[in-house]
Amino acid sequence: MYSSSFSILADQVVTSVCRVLFSTAFFANHILE
């Protein structure tokens, strides 16, 4: 139960981090161009 909840939470965190990194890279690339 706990392991499953932690896995789901970790997945959401990873997804959020990826979105932030992608957004940052997108804006940085747009500004540099």
NULOFI-646458 format. One record per atom (N, C-alpha, C, CB): residue in one letter; atom name; x, y, z. Coordinates in steps of 0.1 Angstrom, whole numbers, plus 5000, padded with zeros to 4 digits. Glycine has a CB too. Example, Ala and Ser with C-alpha at 12.3 -4.5 7.8 and 13.67 -1.06 7.14 Angstrom:
REM NULOFI-646458
<zati "a" "N" <5132 4943 5078>>
<zati "a" "CA" <5123 4955 5078>>
<zati "a" "C" <5132 4967 5078>>
<zati "a" "CB" <5113 4955 5090>>
<zati "s" "N" <5128 4978 5071>>
<zati "s" "CA" <5137 4989 5071>>
<zati "s" "C" <5129 5000 5079>>
<zati "s" "CB" <5141 4994 5057>>
This chain:
REM NULOFI-646458
<zati "m" "N" <5008 4988 5000>>
<zati "m" "CA" <5000 5000 5000>>
<zati "m" "C" <5009 5013 5000>>
<zati "m" "CB" <4990 5000 5012>>
<zati "y" "N" <5018 5013 5010>>
<zati "y" "CA" <5026 5025 5011>>
<zati "y" "C" <5036 5026 4999>>
<zati "y" "CB" <5035 5024 5024>>
<zati "s" "N" <5041 5014 4995>>
<zati "s" "CA" <5050 5014 4984>>
<zati "s" "C" <5043 5019 4971>>
<zati "s" "CB" <5056 5000 4982>>
<zati "s" "N" <5031 5014 4969>>
<zati "s" "CA" <5023 5018 4958>>
<zati "s" "C" <5020 5033 4958>>
<zati "s" "CB" <5009 5010 4957>>
<zati "s" "N" <5016 5038 4969>>
<zati "s" "CA" <5014 5053 4970>>
<zati "s" "C" <5026 5061 4967>>
<zati "s" "CB" <5008 5056 4984>>
<zati "f" "N" <5037 5056 4972>>
<zati "f" "CA" <5050 5063 4970>>
<zati "f" "C" <5054 5063 4956>>
<zati "f" "CB" <5061 5056 4979>>
<zati "s" "N" <5051 5051 4949>>
<zati "s" "CA" <5054 5050 4935>>
<zati "s" "C" <5046 5060 4927>>
<zati "s" "CB" <5052 5036 4930>>
<zati "i" "N" <5033 5061 4930>>
<zati "i" "CA" <5025 5070 4923>>
<zati "i" "C" <5029 5085 4925>>
<zati "i" "CB" <5010 5069 4927>>
<zati "l" "N" <5033 5088 4938>>
<zati "l" "CA" <5037 5101 4941>>
<zati "l" "C" <5050 5104 4933>>
<zati "l" "CB" <5039 5103 4956>>
<zati "a" "N" <5059 5095 4933>>
<zati "a" "CA" <5072 5097 4927>>
<zati "a" "C" <5070 5099 4912>>
<zati "a" "CB" <5082 5085 4929>>
<zati "d" "N" <5061 5092 4906>>
<zati "d" "CA" <5058 5093 4892>>
<zati "d" "C" <5052 5108 4889>>
<zati "d" "CB" <5047 5083 4887>>
<zati "q" "N" <5044 5113 4898>>
<zati "q" "CA" <5038 5126 4896>>
<zati "q" "C" <5049 5136 4897>>
<zati "q" "CB" <5027 5129 4906>>
<zati "v" "N" <5059 5134 4906>>
<zati "v" "CA" <5070 5144 4908>>
<zati "v" "C" <5079 5144 4896>>
<zati "v" "CB" <5078 5140 4921>>
<zati "v" "N" <5082 5132 4891>>
<zati "v" "CA" <5090 5131 4879>>
<zati "v" "C" <5084 5138 4867>>
<zati "v" "CB" <5093 5116 4875>>
<zati "t" "N" <5071 5136 4866>>
<zati "t" "CA" <5063 5143 4855>>
<zati "t" "C" <5064 5158 4856>>
<zati "t" "CB" <5049 5138 4855>>
<zati "s" "N" <5062 5163 4868>>
<zati "s" "CA" <5062 5177 4871>>
<zati "s" "C" <5076 5183 4868>>
<zati "s" "CB" <5058 5180 4885>>
<zati "v" "N" <5086 5176 4872>>
<zati "v" "CA" <5100 5180 4870>>
<zati "v" "C" <5103 5181 4855>>
<zati "v" "CB" <5110 5171 4877>>
<zati "c" "N" <5098 5171 4848>>
<zati "c" "CA" <5101 5170 4833>>
<zati "c" "C" <5094 5182 4826>>
<zati "c" "CB" <5096 5157 4827>>
<zati "r" "N" <5082 5185 4831>>
<zati "r" "CA" <5074 5196 4825>>
<zati "r" "C" <5082 5209 4827>>
<zati "r" "CB" <5060 5197 4831>>
<zati "v" "N" <5087 5211 4840>>
<zati "v" "CA" <5094 5223 4843>>
<zati "v" "C" <5106 5225 4834>>
<zati "v" "CB" <5097 5224 4858>>
<zati "l" "N" <5114 5214 4833>>
<zati "l" "CA" <5126 5214 4826>>
<zati "l" "C" <5123 5217 4811>>
<zati "l" "CB" <5134 5201 4827>>
<zati "f" "N" <5113 5210 4806>>
<zati "f" "CA" <5109 5212 4792>>
<zati "f" "C" <5105 5227 4789>>
<zati "f" "CB" <5098 5203 4788>>
<zati "s" "N" <5097 5232 4799>>
<zati "s" "CA" <5092 5246 4797>>
<zati "s" "C" <5104 5256 4798>>
<zati "s" "CB" <5082 5250 4808>>
<zati "t" "N" <5113 5253 4807>>
<zati "t" "CA" <5125 5262 4809>>
<zati "t" "C" <5134 5262 4796>>
<zati "t" "CB" <5133 5258 4821>>
<zati "a" "N" <5136 5250 4791>>
<zati "a" "CA" <5144 5248 4779>>
<zati "a" "C" <5137 5255 4767>>
<zati "a" "CB" <5147 5233 4776>>
<zati "f" "N" <5124 5253 4766>>
<zati "f" "CA" <5117 5259 4755>>
<zati "f" "C" <5118 5275 4756>>
<zati "f" "CB" <5102 5255 4756>>
<zati "f" "N" <5116 5281 4768>>
<zati "f" "CA" <5116 5295 4769>>
<zati "f" "C" <5130 5300 4767>>
<zati "f" "CB" <5111 5300 4782>>
<zati "a" "N" <5140 5293 4772>>
<zati "a" "CA" <5154 5297 4771>>
<zati "a" "C" <5158 5297 4756>>
<zati "a" "CB" <5163 5288 4779>>
<zati "n" "N" <5154 5287 4749>>
<zati "n" "CA" <5157 5285 4735>>
<zati "n" "C" <5151 5296 4727>>
<zati "n" "CB" <5153 5271 4729>>
<zati "h" "N" <5138 5299 4731>>
<zati "h" "CA" <5131 5310 4724>>
<zati "h" "C" <5137 5324 4726>>
<zati "h" "CB" <5116 5310 4729>>
<zati "i" "N" <5142 5326 4738>>
<zati "i" "CA" <5148 5339 4742>>
<zati "i" "C" <5161 5340 4734>>
<zati "i" "CB" <5150 5340 4757>>
<zati "l" "N" <5169 5329 4734>>
<zati "l" "CA" <5182 5330 4728>>
<zati "l" "C" <5181 5332 4713>>
<zati "l" "CB" <5190 5317 4731>>
<zati "e" "N" <5171 5327 4707>>
<zati "e" "CA" <5169 5329 4693>>
<zati "e" "C" <5164 5343 4690>>
<zati "e" "CB" <5160 5318 4687>>
